[in-house]
Amino acid sequence: MFKSIRWKFITVYFLLVFIAMIIVGIFIVKAFEDQQIKQTSESMESYVEKLLEYSSVVKNEDWNREGTKKSIKDTIKKWPLPTTDRIYIINNSPTNPVIIAANPNNENIVDTSAYENKEIEPQLFLGALNEGVNKQGLSVNNDNIRVKHLAYPVTSDEMGEVKGIIYMASDLKNITDTLDESKIILAKATLLALLITVTLGFFIARSITEPINDVTVKAEKMAKGDFNQYVDVKSNDEIGQLASMFNFLTDKLNSTISEMYREKSKMETLFNYMADGLLAVNDKGDIIHANPVALNILNFTYNDIIKIKFDDIFKDIDKNITLEYLTKKDSWEGAETIHIGKSTYRAKYAPFKNNRNEIGGLIIVFQDITEQHKLENMRKEFVANVSHELKTPITTIKSYSETLLDGAIDNKGLATQFLTVVNDECDRMARIVRDLLQLSNFDFKEMKWDKSKLSINKLIESSYMKINMAAQEKKQSINIDIKEDLPKIYGDKDALEQVMLNILSNAVKYTPDEGQINVCAETKGEKILVTIEDNGIGIPKEDLNRIFERFYRVDKARSRALGGTGLGLSIAKQIVIAHGGDITIESEYNVGTKVNLILPKENN
């Protein structure tokens, strides 16, 4: 309870009032006591002086004569004396001072030695006797009552010698009782003051502590995450200023947190929906953030990856990729190419700083360059293939030309044979260039079409007529199974005939003598399916997924010998796709090949 600031305030107020009342009480009682004792002293002196002024016997006569003693006794008996006071007339006997008179209540001690009376203080009596000046003092009697003493020396007029002492003793019981009553009153006043102080202190302290407690409670709620906390401003003093400042800080905090949430939301959205993988690792190798793309690339869940060190993740991917390796540069920046599964990634990394403006770790971005890498390889392979395809006819033309120039041109038969080869090789180069230009037009979307309504029946029949001669030479049979009422298609007649001739030509080329080729056409929903199936040499399963690549040949030597460029199927694929269709190949090695040509109906 006393840890509360409210009770600390009350305790301070209590102690301040208590100490103040005690100090004030002590001073008041002391001052009152001193004043009362002073009045008593003055009263006693005044009494003696009046006695001397009234009684010439006491003042002027010799106290040792018997007649004087009797007169003094009579005077004392008649002289009014307060009940609390006692008076003793003591002569100045050199050896044994004697009490020659006393107030009526003490007549039994008359003519006794002053030294024998316990109420008479010897040091005061002797001091006044010897020094001739008043002597005063205080003592406590057997009844525990304080007594005020006065030793008043009386001198003779002739010699100026001290002829005796008027000794008075006055009880201070009334004063003591009054002081005790005053102390009780002061004690009661102190208790009342303390009670009032505690009560007022409680309310005053509450007016101070309640706003502070309110701020404390609201601050605790804010510490737990509830930032929508405001306190009432009830005054313009320091407490009110504190409440106003708390509300201001609440507004600023809400504004700052809202801005942080917005920025965090932006960053999370950016990280989560960016196409690249992002991984954050601190300088100790702990993973502190990974976006979904990075988790998918590394094949981890978020809860699992944050428990694993960076080096442990990459030890099975690339043992050379370690945090020490990436941070060996002073700038902590760079890029690495890594292979994960069948994919290739460009890992770019750069440092981030902590709240002390020191490098706290790395941000690593994984860019999927698989397609780029694949295209680059394809480009290199394409250039190599074009170079190779052009090199062969050029070499042939060069060698035959040199032979002719060396004199073979004079041999008409040999010259004609050589020139025929040169012409064939030129035609071959022309076909390659033509096919490359056609593919280039596809790549740059510059191909122009002359589309019209076409009958699939006539398209197949036209293609059959052009290829049938080559089939007859190999004693092959081409069987056509087409319904008469097939819907028309919409397309470029020459381009689609080129596709059909390419497929039929390949079937004839790669089907042995006396082989069989079947051509079928039917409707499949909103599409027309043309199937060309042969029982030729087929295509190995591992080559099927690359059969439409440029310059790709299953049997390069045989294909080149048959006059193929390796571009026909790639061109056919592009033409069919441009017409909204598709082309697929099914094949089994040494069994045969089936080509499916799918084209949309005219209204599609």
C-alpha positions in Angstrom: 0.0 0.0 0.0 2.8 2.4 0.9 4.4 1.9 -2.4 1.6 4.0 -3.9 2.4 7.6 -4.6 -0.9 8.6 -3.0 0.0 7.2 0.4 3.5 8.7 0.0 1.9 12.1 -0.4 -0.4 11.5 2.6 2.6 10.3 4.7 4.6 13.3 3.9 1.7 15.6 4.7 1.1 13.7 8.0 4.8 13.9 9.1 5.0 17.6 8.1 1.9 18.5 10.2 2.9 16.2 13.0 6.5 17.6 13.3 5.1 21.2 12.9 2.6 20.7 15.7 5.2 19.1 18.0 7.6 21.9 17.4 4.9 24.6 17.9 3.6 22.8 20.9 7.0 22.6 22.6 7.6 26.3 21.9 4.2 27.3 23.2 4.4 25.1 26.3 8.0 26.3 27.0 7.0 29.9 26.5 4.0 29.6 28.7 5.9 27.9 31.4 8.7 30.5 31.3 6.2 33.3 31.4 4.3 31.7 34.3 7.5 31.1 36.3 8.6 34.7 35.5 5.3 36.0 36.8 5.6 33.9 39.9 9.1 35.2 40.5 8.0 38.8 40.0 5.0 38.2 42.3 7.3 36.8 45.0 9.7 39.7 44.7 6.8 42.2 44.8 5.4 40.5 47.9 8.7 40.8 49.7 9.2 44.4 48.6 5.6 45.3 49.8 6.3 43.6 53.1 9.4 45.6 53.6 7.6 48.8 52.6 4.7 48.1 54.9 6.6 46.8 57.9 9.3 49.1 59.3 10.1 46.5 61.9 11.0 44.0 59.3 12.9 46.6 57.4 14.6 48.7 60.1 14.8 46.8 63.4 17.5 44.4 64.6 16.2 40.9 64.0 18.2 39.4 66.8 16.3 41.3 69.6 13.5 39.4 71.3 11.0 42.2 70.9 11.7 42.6 67.2 11.3 38.8 66.7 7.8 39.0 68.3 6.8 42.0 66.1 8.0 40.2 63.0 6.0 37.1 63.9 2.9 39.2 64.4 3.4 41.0 61.2 3.8 37.7 59.2 0.7 36.3 60.8 -1.3 39.3 59.7 0.3 39.6 56.3 -1.9 37.9 53.6 -0.1 35.1 51.8 -1.2 32.9 48.9 -1.9 29.4 49.9 0.7 28.1 47.6 3.4 30.2 49.2 5.6 29.9 52.3 7.6 32.6 53.9 10.5 32.3 56.3 12.3 35.1 58.1 15.9 34.0 58.8 18.4 35.9 60.9 22.0 36.3 60.1 23.5 34.3 62.8 27.2 33.7 62.1 27.1 30.1 63.3 23.6 28.9 63.0 21.0 30.9 61.1 17.6 30.6 62.8 14.1 30.9 61.4 12.6 33.7 63.5 9.2 33.8 61.8 7.1 31.9 59.3 3.6 31.9 57.9 1.0 30.5 60.3 0.9 27.1 58.8 4.6 26.6 59.6 4.8 28.1 63.1 6.2 24.9 64.5 9.5 25.4 62.7 10.0 28.9 64.3 13.3 29.1 66.3 14.7 26.1 64.4 17.8 26.1 62.4 17.4 27.1 58.7 19.8 24.3 57.8 17.3 21.7 59.2 14.4 22.9 57.0 14.4 20.7 53.9 12.4 23.3 51.9 15.2 25.9 52.3 17.9 25.5 49.7 21.2 26.2 51.5 23.0 27.3 48.4 20.4 30.0 47.6 20.2 31.1 51.3 24.0 31.3 51.7 24.4 32.9 48.3 22.0 35.7 49.1 23.5 36.0 52.6 27.0 36.3 51.4 26.6 38.2 48.2 23.7 40.5 49.3 21.7 39.9 46.1 18.5 38.0 45.3 18.9 34.4 44.6 16.2 32.3 42.8 15.9 28.7 42.1 13.7 25.7 41.3 13.4 22.3 43.0 11.1 19.3 43.2 9.7 18.4 46.6 8.9 14.9 48.0 5.4 15.1 46.5 7.0 15.6 43.0 5.8 19.2 42.9 8.0 21.8 41.6 8.8 24.7 43.9 10.0 28.2 43.2 12.5 29.6 45.7 13.4 33.2 46.4 16.2 34.3 48.9 15.8 38.0 49.4 18.6 39.6 51.5 17.5 42.5 53.9 20.3 45.0 54.8 20.5 47.4 57.8 20.3 51.1 57.0 23.3 52.1 59.1 25.9 49.6 58.1 24.5 48.2 54.9 25.1 44.7 56.2 22.8 41.8 55.5 20.8 41.3 58.7 18.8 38.4 57.4 17.0 36.7 54.6 13.4 36.7 53.6 13.0 33.3 52.1 9.9 32.4 50.1 8.9 29.1 48.5 6.0 28.9 46.1 4.4 25.7 44.8 4.1 25.6 40.9 1.4 22.9 40.9 -1.2 25.2 39.4 1.2 26.2 36.7 2.1 22.5 36.1 -1.5 21.6 36.0 -2.2 24.4 33.6 0.7 23.2 31.4 -0.5 19.6 31.5 -4.0 20.8 30.4 -2.3 22.9 27.7 -0.4 19.8 26.5 -3.6 17.8 26.4 -5.3 20.5 24.4 -2.3 20.7 22.0 -2.3 16.9 21.7 -6.0 17.0 20.8 -5.4 19.8 18.4 -2.5 17.8 16.9 -4.7 14.8 16.4 -7.5 16.9 14.9 -4.9 18.6 12.6 -3.5 15.2 11.6 -7.0 13.8 10.9 -7.8 16.9 8.8 -4.4 16.6 7.1 -4.9 12.9 6.3 -8.4 13.6 4.9 -7.4 16.6 2.9 -4.1 14.9 1.9 -6.2 11.9 0.6 -8.3 14.0 -1.6 -5.4 16.2 -2.7 -3.2 13.2 -3.4 -6.1 11.5 -5.3 -6.5 14.6 -7.5 -2.9 14.2 -8.4 -2.5 10.4 -8.5 -5.7 9.5 -10.3 -4.6 11.2 -13.5 -1.2 9.6 -13.1 -2.8 6.2 -12.5 -5.0 6.8 -15.5 -2.0 7.5 -17.6 -0.2 4.4 -16.2 -3.2 2.1 -16.9 -3.5 3.5 -20.4 0.3 3.2 -20.9 0.1 -0.5 -19.8 -2.6 -1.1 -22.4 -0.6 0.5 -25.1 2.4 -1.6 -24.1 0.2 -4.6 -24.7 -0.7 -3.4 -28.2 -3.9 -1.4 -27.7 -2.8 2.0 -29.0 -6.2 3.7 -29.0 -5.8 5.1 -25.5 -6.6 8.6 -24.4 -6.8 10.3 -21.0 -9.2 13.1 -19.9 -7.6 16.5 -19.5 -9.2 18.0 -16.4 -6.8 20.9 -15.6 -4.3 23.3 -17.0 -1.5 22.5 -14.5 1.4 20.1 -14.8 -0.9 17.0 -14.6 -3.1 18.5 -17.3 -0.1 19.1 -19.4 1.0 15.5 -18.9 -2.4 14.3 -20.0 -2.3 16.5 -23.1 1.2 15.3 -23.9 0.1 11.7 -23.5 -2.8 12.2 -25.9 -0.5 13.9 -28.3 2.0 11.0 -28.1 -1.0 8.6 -28.6 -1.9 10.4 -31.8 1.7 10.5 -33.0 2.1 6.8 -32.1 -1.1 5.8 -33.9 0.0 7.9 -36.9 3.5 6.4 -36.9 2.2 2.8 -36.4 -0.4 3.3 -39.2 2.4 4.5 -41.5 4.6 1.6 -40.5 1.7 -0.8 -41.1 1.1 0.7 -44.5 4.7 0.5 -45.4 5.0 -3.0 -44.0 1.9 -4.0 -46.0 3.4 -2.5 -49.1 6.7 -4.3 -48.5 4.9 -7.6 -47.8 2.8 -7.3 -50.9 5.8 -6.4 -52.9 7.8 -9.3 -51.5 5.0 -11.8 -51.7 3.9 -11.0 -55.2 7.3 -10.2 -56.8 8.3 -12.6 -59.5 11.7 -13.1 -58.0 12.6 -15.0 -54.9 13.8 -12.9 -51.9 15.8 -14.2 -49.0 17.1 -12.1 -46.0 19.9 -13.5 -43.8 21.6 -11.8 -40.9 25.4 -11.6 -40.3 25.1 -14.8 -38.1 23.6 -16.8 -41.0 20.1 -16.9 -39.6 17.2 -16.7 -42.1 15.0 -13.7 -41.1 12.7 -13.5 -44.1 11.8 -15.4 -47.2 9.0 -14.7 -49.6 6.8 -17.4 -51.2 8.8 -17.5 -54.4 12.0 -18.1 -52.5 10.4 -20.8 -50.4 9.2 -22.5 -53.5 12.6 -22.3 -55.1 14.4 -23.7 -52.1 11.5 -26.2 -51.3 11.0 -25.1 -47.7 8.1 -23.8 -45.6 8.6 -20.5 -43.7 8.5 -22.2 -40.3 11.2 -24.6 -41.4 13.5 -22.2 -43.2 13.8 -19.7 -40.3 15.2 -22.5 -38.1 18.0 -23.4 -40.6 21.3 -21.7 -41.2 22.1 -20.2 -44.6 25.1 -22.6 -45.2 22.9 -25.6 -44.3 20.4 -24.7 -47.0 23.0 -24.3 -49.8 25.3 -27.1 -48.9 23.2 -29.5 -51.1 22.7 -27.0 -53.8 26.2 -25.6 -54.3 28.8 -26.2 -51.6 30.7 -23.2 -52.8 27.8 -20.8 -51.9 28.5 -20.0 -48.2 27.9 -16.8 -46.2 31.6 -16.4 -45.8 32.1 -16.7 -49.5 29.4 -14.1 -50.3 30.7 -11.6 -47.7 34.4 -11.9 -48.5 34.1 -8.7 -50.6 34.3 -5.4 -48.7 31.1 -4.2 -50.3 29.2 -7.4 -49.6 27.7 -7.1 -53.1 27.7 -9.4 -56.1 25.9 -12.0 -58.1 26.2 -15.8 -58.5 24.6 -18.3 -61.0 23.2 -21.3 -59.2 21.4 -24.4 -60.5 18.5 -25.8 -58.4 17.0 -28.9 -60.0 16.3 -28.2 -63.6 16.2 -24.4 -63.1 18.9 -21.8 -63.3 18.9 -18.7 -61.1 20.8 -15.5 -60.9 21.3 -14.8 -57.2 22.1 -11.1 -56.7 22.9 -10.0 -53.2 23.5 -6.7 -51.3 23.9 -5.8 -47.7 21.3 -4.2 -45.4 22.1 -2.1 -42.3 20.8 -2.5 -38.7 19.7 0.2 -36.3 23.3 1.0 -35.5 24.0 1.8 -39.1 26.2 -1.3 -39.4 25.9 -4.1 -42.0 23.4 -6.5 -40.5 23.2 -9.1 -43.2 22.4 -9.8 -46.8 19.3 -9.5 -49.1 19.5 -12.1 -51.8 17.2 -12.0 -54.9 16.8 -15.1 -57.0 16.0 -14.3 -60.6 14.8 -17.3 -62.7 17.0 -17.3 -65.8 16.1 -20.8 -66.9 14.3 -19.6 -70.0 16.9 -17.0 -70.7 19.6 -19.6 -70.2 17.8 -22.0 -72.4 17.2 -19.4 -75.1 20.9 -18.5 -74.9 21.8 -22.1 -75.4 19.3 -22.4 -78.2 20.7 -19.2 -79.8 24.2 -20.6 -79.7 22.9 -24.0 -81.0 20.9 -22.1 -83.7 24.0 -20.1 -84.8 26.1 -23.3 -84.9 23.4 -25.2 -86.8 23.0 -22.3 -89.4 26.7 -22.1 -89.7 27.0 -25.9 -90.2 24.0 -26.1 -92.6 25.5 -23.3 -94.8 29.0 -24.4 -94.5 28.4 -27.8 -96.2 26.9 -26.5 -99.4 29.3 -23.6 -99.5 32.2 -26.0 -99.1 30.8 -28.2 -101.9 30.3 -25.2 -104.2 33.8 -23.9 -103.4 35.5 -27.3 -104.1 33.6 -28.0 -107.3 34.2 -24.5 -108.6 37.9 -24.8 -108.0 37.9 -28.1 -109.8 36.1 -26.6 -112.7 38.6 -23.6 -112.8 41.5 -26.0 -112.7 40.4 -27.4 -116.1 37.5 -29.7 -115.5 35.3 -27.3 -117.3 36.8 -28.5 -120.5 35.3 -31.9 -119.9 31.7 -31.3 -120.8 30.3 -34.4 -119.1 32.2 -33.8 -115.9 31.5 -30.0 -116.0 27.8 -30.7 -116.4 27.8 -33.1 -113.4 29.7 -30.6 -111.3 27.5 -27.7 -112.2 24.4 -29.8 -111.4 25.8 -30.4 -107.9 26.6 -26.7 -107.5 23.0 -25.8 -108.6 21.5 -28.3 -106.1 23.6 -26.9 -103.3 22.5 -23.4 -104.2 18.9 -24.6 -104.1 19.6 -26.1 -100.7 21.0 -22.8 -99.4 18.1 -21.0 -100.9 15.7 -23.3 -99.0 17.5 -22.7 -95.8 17.5 -19.0 -96.2 13.8 -19.0 -97.2 12.9 -21.1 -94.2 15.0 -18.8 -91.9 13.3 -15.7 -93.3 9.9 -17.3 -92.8 10.8 -18.1 -89.1 12.1 -14.6 -88.7 8.8 -13.2 -89.9 7.1 -15.4 -87.3 9.4 -14.1 -84.5 8.9 -10.5 -85.4 5.1 -10.9 -86.0 5.6 -9.7 -89.6 4.0 -12.7 -91.3 1.2 -11.7 -93.6 -1.7 -14.1 -94.3 -4.1 -14.4 -97.2 -6.9 -16.1 -95.4 -10.2 -17.3 -96.9 -12.7 -20.1 -96.5 -11.1 -23.4 -97.2 -12.3 -27.0 -97.7 -10.2 -29.4 -95.7 -11.1 -32.1 -98.2 -9.6 -30.1 -101.1 -6.6 -29.1 -99.0 -5.8 -32.7 -98.3 -6.5 -33.8 -101.8 -4.2 -31.1 -103.3 -1.4 -32.1 -100.9 -1.9 -35.8 -101.8 -1.6 -35.1 -105.5 1.7 -33.4 -105.0 3.3 -36.0 -102.8 1.8 -39.2 -104.3 4.5 -39.4 -107.0 7.2 -39.6 -104.3 5.2 -42.3 -102.5 4.7 -44.4 -105.6 8.5 -44.4 -106.2 8.9 -46.1 -102.8 5.8 -48.3 -103.5 4.0 -46.8 -100.5 0.3 -46.6 -100.3 -1.5 -43.5 -99.0 -5.0 -44.2 -97.7 -7.3 -41.3 -97.3 -10.4 -41.5 -95.0 -12.3 -38.2 -95.1 -15.9 -37.5 -94.7 -17.5 -35.5 -97.4 -19.5 -33.1 -95.2 -16.6 -31.7 -93.1 -17.0 -28.0 -92.1 -14.8 -25.5 -93.8 -11.9 -23.8 -92.1 -10.6 -20.2 -92.4 -7.0 -19.8 -93.3 -4.2 -19.2 -95.7 -4.3 -21.9 -98.4 -0.6 -21.8 -99.3 0.6 -21.8 -95.6 -1.7 -24.7 -94.6 -0.8 -26.7 -97.7 2.9 -26.2 -96.8 2.1 -27.7 -93.4 0.3 -30.7 -94.9 3.0 -31.3 -97.5 5.7 -31.1 -94.8 3.9 -33.7 -92.7 3.2 -36.0 -95.7 6.7 -35.5 -97.0 8.3 -36.6 -93.7 5.9 -39.6 -93.6 7.1 -40.6 -97.1 10.8 -40.0 -96.4 10.9 -41.9 -93.1 8.6 -44.8 -94.1 10.4 -47.7 -95.7 9.5 -49.0 -99.2 6.1 -50.6 -99.5 5.1 -48.8 -96.3 1.6 -47.5 -95.5 0.4 -44.0 -94.7 -3.1 -43.3 -93.5 -4.7 -39.8 -93.6 -8.0 -39.2 -91.7 -10.0 -36.1 -91.0 -13.0 -35.8 -88.6 -14.9 -33.2 -86.5 -14.0 -32.9 -82.8 -16.4 -30.4 -81.2 -15.5 -27.0 -82.6 -12.3 -28.3 -84.1 -11.3 -30.4 -87.1 -8.8 -33.2 -86.4 -6.5 -34.3 -89.3 -4.4 -37.4 -88.5 -1.5 -38.6 -90.6 -0.1 -41.9 -89.4 2.7 -44.1 -90.9 4.5 -47.3 -90.0 7.9 -45.8 -90.6 11.0 -45.8 -88.4 9.4 -43.7 -85.6 11.0 -41.3 -83.2 12.7 -42.3 -80.0 10.8 -41.2 -76.9 13.7 -39.0 -75.6 13.6 -36.9 -78.9 9.8 -36.2 -78.9 9.9 -33.2 -76.7 12.5 -31.5 -79.0 11.0 -32.4 -82.4 9.7 -28.9 -83.0 13.0 -27.2 -82.2 14.8 -25.4 -85.1 17.4 -27.5 -86.8 16.7 -30.4 -84.6 17.0 -33.8 -86.3 16.6 -37.2 -84.9 19.1 -38.7 -87.3 21.1 -35.8 -88.6 23.0 -37.7 -91.3 20.0 -39.3 -92.7 17.9 -36.1 -92.6 20.5 -34.1 -94.4 20.9 -36.9 -97.0 17.1 -36.7 -97.6 17.4 -32.9 -98.1 15.9 -31.8 -94.8 16.9 -28.6 -93.2 15.5 -29.3 -89.7 13.2 -26.3 -90.0 10.1 -27.8 -91.5 8.3 -28.9 -88.4 9.2 -25.7 -86.5 7.6 -23.7 -89.4 4.6 -26.0 -89.5 4.1 -25.5 -85.7 4.2 -21.7 -86.1 1.7 -21.7 -89.0 -0.8 -23.9 -87.2 -0.6 -21.8 -84.0 -1.1 -18.7 -86.0 -4.3 -20.2 -87.3 -5.6 -20.9 -83.8 -4.8 -24.6 -83.9 -2.2 -27.0 -82.6 0.0 -29.9 -83.8 1.1 -32.9 -81.8 3.1 -36.0 -82.5 2.8 -39.5 -81.1 5.5 -42.0 -82.0 7.1 -45.2 -81.1 10.5 -46.1 -82.3 10.6 -48.7 -85.1 6.8 -48.8 -85.0 5.6 -45.6 -86.6 4.5 -42.0 -86.1 1.2 -40.3 -85.8 0.8 -36.6 -86.4 -2.4 -34.8 -85.1 -3.2 -31.5 -86.8 -6.0 -29.6 -85.1 -7.6 -26.6 -86.8 -10.7 -24.5 -85.7 -13.8 -24.5 -87.8 -14.6 -21.5 -89.9 -16.9 -19.9 -87.3 -14.3 -20.2 -84.6 
